[in-house]
Amino acid sequence: MKQVDAEKLALLKAGPIGLKVPKHGSKHSTNRGRARKKTPLPTKVEGPLIVPEFEFGSEESEREVIFRPNPGPQTEFLAASEREVLYGGSAGGGKSYALLADALRDLSHPQFRGLIVRRTTEELRELVQKSQELYPKAIPGVKWSERKMQWTSPAGGTLWLSFLERDQDVTRYQGQAFNYIAFDELTQWPTPYAWNYMRSRLRTTASDLSLYMRATTNPGGPGHGWVKKMFIDPAVWGKAYWATDIETGETLEWPKGHTKEGQPLFKRRFIPARLIDNPYLYDSGDYEANLLSLPEAERRKLLDGDWDVVEGNAFPEWNRKIHVIEPYEIPNNWRRFRACDYGYSSYSAVIWFAVTPEEQLVIYRELYVSKQLAGDLADLVLEAEADDGPITYGVLDSSCWHQRGGPSIAETMIVRGCRWRPSDRSRGSRVAGKNEVHRRLQVDEYTGEPRMVVMSHCTNTIAQLPLIPLDRNDPEDVDTKSEDHIYDAIRYGCMSRPRASTWDVNPDTVKHYRPFDPVFGF
């Protein structure tokens, strides 16, 4: 992002159409959803223009270009039509400037009410300064009130730049109504309380104004965990998805008795920002050099936009770029098996594996549920794998074989037809299992690929495995108080000595040998 000097301002032909940025849901957005409603604009507009790289008016006049969104993520962010959108990742991706430009879209509407917040007043100063550079050029006649910390357009639209340091500070906005709310550097809020509360302030009586919440951030910070659960983990990056509960992972729906009962509430989307997408900072290489000089953890967060970096995590080998793969159909001749860590009050985790001919493990399905009795879980497992073909074996936590005056958990599941064998829980098995997971996450020197990969639709596995912390008292093991159910299931699977049979043959692809000479077999 860059504010161009006057002598470098590009001239373009545009009619009296006022402020223009990419339309929500436009062809320049990867989302083809509902476009934002058009805002009534003044019939006569003077001054510079904020423009995208497309769609200009028919009436001709020469205007100065003061902002043009960079192609790629920045344009996608400005064009996104989802209710809640996070634009985050690498430092230097032009996130804050894009947020200010996005808020300008409807500021000329007389009923527009917008709010952009930072966590502290000190952090707010930079945002105010950038807005003072941009807004007077974008909307001639717009007024800034230092006392109110508010921009007011000639038409009457207002944009409030404020702070929200503590959870109690949300009371400052009680009774307020906004159709646009944005948080700059969202991970600076340690809990989702402020974000969730401000959603209750999102409303408007104007039929031609839509409701939007926007946020920008880098990985890291006190709120890294909840932001990751809300925006990063539920779906493939850049794809819209129905909003989910960050604790249960279930889609938020209209309640029973409502006319929209059972329908999803609204959509979210995460748009990754990268330094390379901002040519004004990337091309010189100076800023990139600064980020390259940082310690590895900070470098991965600020340069690579890596959301899986956590201080003290047990598996630093994890790299989303190489360990997460697009789903594909598993060949019928590949060996398949499953592993399970059972829990009722917490969670039961079931992981399905396939073994490639090169001995690579492919996690192709997961089941992560709570409050399921053993028999019910068995039914869910059998239903999920009904079309898989032969499941060679299943590995279940050996404690499920304990009998205390009645049928064990394992027995209950086996009677239902869901067969298992016990995992190894001998002395030292946890440490050995952790070492085996380390080995599987490493890149094989012969194949050049990791020895274990995860299909992208296994969102719980992708979310949890890189965040498993080490045990502070025993660095050779993970912290068992963490959410380790999926890890335990993976550990059981890795320790089961999975091999691809040398006799695995797909009869559909075999060319049958026919001897030239039926006697001698030539």
Sequence and secondary structure as in RCSB ss.txt:
>XXXX:A:sequence
MKQVDAEKLALLKAGPIGLKVPKHGSKHSTNRGRARKKTPLPTKVEGPLIVPEFEFGSEESEREVIFRPNPGPQT
EFLAASEREVLYGGSAGGGKSYALLADALRDLSHPQFRGLIVRRTTEELRELVQKSQELYPKAIPGVKWSERKMQ
WTSPAGGTLWLSFLERDQDVTRYQGQAFNYIAFDELTQWPTPYAWNYMRSRLRTTASDLSLYMRATTNPGGPGHG
WVKKMFIDPAVWGKAYWATDIETGETLEWPKGHTKEGQPLFKRRFIPARLIDNPYLYDSGDYEANLLSLPEAERR
KLLDGDWDVVEGNAFPEWNRKIHVIEPYEIPNNWRRFRACDYGYSSYSAVIWFAVTPEEQLVIYRELYVSKQLAG
DLADLVLEAEADDGPITYGVLDSSCWHQRGGPSIAETMIVRGCRWRPSDRSRGSRVAGKNEVHRRLQVDEYTGEP
RMVVMSHCTNTIAQLPLIPLDRNDPEDVDTKSEDHIYDAIRYGCMSRPRASTWDVNPDTVKHYRPFDPVFGF
>XXXX:A:secstr
     GGG  EEE  S       TT TTSS            S   S EE  SS   SS  EEEEEE   TTHHH
HHHH  SSEEEEEESTTSSHHHHHHHHHGGGTTSTT EEEEEESSHHHHHHHHHHHHHHHHHHSTT EEETTTTE
EE TTS EEEEEE  SGGGGGGGTT  BSEEEEESGGGSSSSHHHHHHHTTB  S TT   EEEEEE S STTHH
HHIIIIISSS TT  EE B TTT  B B  TTSTTTT B  EEEEEEE GGG HHHHTT HHHHHHHTS HHHHH
HHTS  TT  TTBS TT  HHHHEE      TTSEEEEEEE  SSS EEEEEEEE TT  EEEEEEEEESS  HH
HHHHHHHHHTTTS    EEEE GGGG  SSS  HHHHHHHTT   EE   STTHHHHHHHHHHHHHSB TTTSSB
SEEEETT HHHHHHGGG BEETTEEEEE TTSS HHHHHHHHHHTT     TT   TTT      SSTTT  
